[in-house]
Amino acid sequence: MTDSFPRQQARTRNFSLGAPRSFQISPDGSRIVFLRSQGGSDPVTCLWALDLPGGAERLVADPAAMDGARSGEPEQERARRERSRERAGGVVAFATDAACTMAAFAVTGQVYLADLTPDGHGCARVGARSPAIDPRPDPAGLRIGYVCDGALRITDLHSGEDTEQIGPDGADGITFGLAEFVAAEEMGRMRGYWWAPDSSALLVARVDETEVNRWHIADPANPDRRPAEVRYPAAGTPNASVSLLIVGLDGTSVPVHWDAATCPYLVTADWEAGEPLIVVQSRDQRLIRLLAIDPATGTTSVLREDSGSRWLDIVPGVPARTADGRIVWTTDADGARRLLVADPGALADGSAAPVTPPTLQVRGILSVDGDTVLFSGSDGEPTEITVWTYGPAGLHRVCAGAASEASGVHWADRAAATTVLATRSMARHGLQVQVLRDRPDDATPEVVATIASLAEQPALPGLRVSLLRAGQRAIRTALLLPSWHEPGSAKLPVLMDPYGGPHSQRVLAAADSFLTSQWFADQGFAVVVPDGRGTPGRGPQWERAVAGDLAGPVLDDQVDALAAVAGQCADLDLTKVAIRGWSFGGYLSALAVLRRPDVFHAAIAGAPVTDWRLYDTHYTERYLGQPDENQAAYEATSLLADAHRLTRPLLIIHGLADDNVVVAHTLRLSSALLAAGRPHYVLPLSGVTHLASQEEVAENLLLLQVHFLRTAFGLG
């Protein structure tokens, strides 16, 4: 390997290319379908299948070989990929029929259908309109639904023609079958329609964005181009209005009725079996309802209602159903997020008891196999994520062999007693994927296959990281030292490298979490990465400690963690402390030098939120409430009023095409700093979104940050 680490990291999309993902197991356990590019620097994702038992991996669909798959992706598909943080191209998502014999996907706005059977006929383009988004076969494998021009369309696979259209073509601000911005960006819901299990009807979201603010994102480097218009629901402004229809293939259309005035957010839906289930949420997110829909009338009944004095988190994978009709849900009890598996009556009357202990924090439901629930959780240690099953045999951790038993970060899927277990650990770089089969009367399953990762190994001399518990709050913190450093030989300038806020956990028992931090360490820094209050993994109380204040607790925990780590490692030079971060981490970095210049001596703020009034409703209002009702919280967490306090070097980086944290955040802070006469640096990135994934940008951003830090500390 001759590439430098910055070049390699950029070329490999942070070492994600070539790693298998998006696994789906057929209902009979005979086939595993997944996505993976054909090499560690190949950005074109392909569709693969593995046949069990004993079969080899098969390349099912290669976009590079498809006719008409060489043009760019349509605008709405690019937006979907931005919401899902997708860095690669090609087949980035797929959906199958119930038997997992066919898969549908879109490439460059064209719909393709792949035969997944071992003796199948490959992949062919479907005669659907273009640009197509989110194609999904019906469970029977007779039709494909997809969205084009804001309308949901149904293509009959026998005739190859569209037979149904739900919604008008190109209606301004109204779409059918798509997720709205906050659902995709904040709720994890990337879809807007669901097939009935018997393929006779669909549950369809109608999204009306006509009242949502229209913002315009320009490209100053190309003044001949019109600014892009986006519908952005900033805090305190109108959201999209979301409603549901049950549309039958016989031409019927039944509106779904729920108390949308109380619970306007559609969090998710499930229609795998029986009557459809939906989860709705109040705007302040302190009330969540699980509703069952009568498909004939559209009326809803409350199966579960949870409320609290703070927000209630959206837990991935719920609701789900077991084969015997019980509903899978979670509850916050005894300071922990715990698993509920109960009949609807027990959920509704509150008599359902958790089936997991208080020490086990449930992270999300991964799948349900008959009466066995597969879920992820952290058992007393938030840096480790393990996989568990709950079923007739009780509660068991999923493991098979040394790799899965080691501490680390695990993910899985399961069907027909077959489990795909993916593991990242501190012991090795990269992803290890094992296929397990249950053995009769044995809690330890058999490893029957592996799925190879083709991702590159990082060009680093080694990983030198210690996972610590820092300070009185036992803040989970990573300390990284240069691979060449001898203890006691020299004092090292310090680089804090956190995200530090909700939804993202940096300190995990996985070597791949620290590759960039280790590279910075090898440039001559002691790198400190703390996960303070508000970060996930330590339970609801830890996450809700930032309620009403996104500044104070997170900054205090960075300061406390730094002091505690310095007390354990005498080689940290606390007269030279910098901090860097992106998104919330960028906000935290700017906040640090503005409010604690006694601790932090330089900062790099990438794509920072600077005024929470400019960020979206679902995220911001969860923590700070409505701006007109809690103005003090918005003032206290804004960076603009602190501009006059800047006395340290500050570099602000922002992509001009960012539609998540728009560049107005940086421009307003820069204007306030200029008005206060405070020198600072702004690096605008033309054509770059919130991801900043272009190779030349990603590579040189690392190099420029090191140059800035060396200059700030006079290191030459």
Secondary structure, DSSP 8 states (H G I E B T S, - for coil): --S-HHHHHHHTTTTTTT--EEEEE-TTSSEEEEEEESSTT--EEEEEEEETTT--EEEEE-GGGSTT--S---HHHHHHHHHTT---EE----EE-TTSSEEEEEETTEEEEEE-STT---EEE----SS-EEEEE-TTSSEEEEEETTEEEEEETTT-SEEEEES-TT-TTEEES---HHIIIII-----EEE-TTSSEEEEEEEE-TTS-EEEE--TT-TTS--EEEE--BTTS---EEEEEEEETTS-EEE----TTT--EEEEEE-SSSS-EEEEE-TTSSEEEEEEE-TTT--EEEEEEEE-SS-----TT-SEE-TTS-EEEEEEETTEEEEEEE-HHHHHHT----SS-TTEEEEEEEEEETTEEEEEEEES-TT-BEEEEEETTEEEE---HHHHHSSEEEEEEEETTEEEEEEEESSSSS-EEEEEEEETTEEEEEEEEEE---------S---EEEEEETTTTEEEEEE--TT--TTS--EEEEE----STT-----S-GGGGHHHHHHHHTT-EEEEEE-TT-TTS-HHHHGGGTT-SSHHHHHHHHHHHHHHHHH-TTEEEEEEEEEEETHHHHHHHHHHHH-TTT--EEEEES----GGGSBHHHHHHHH--TTT-HHHHHHH-SGGGGGG--S-EEEEEETT-SSS-THHHHHHHHHHHHTT---EEEEETT--SS---HHHHHHHHHHHHHHHHHHTT--
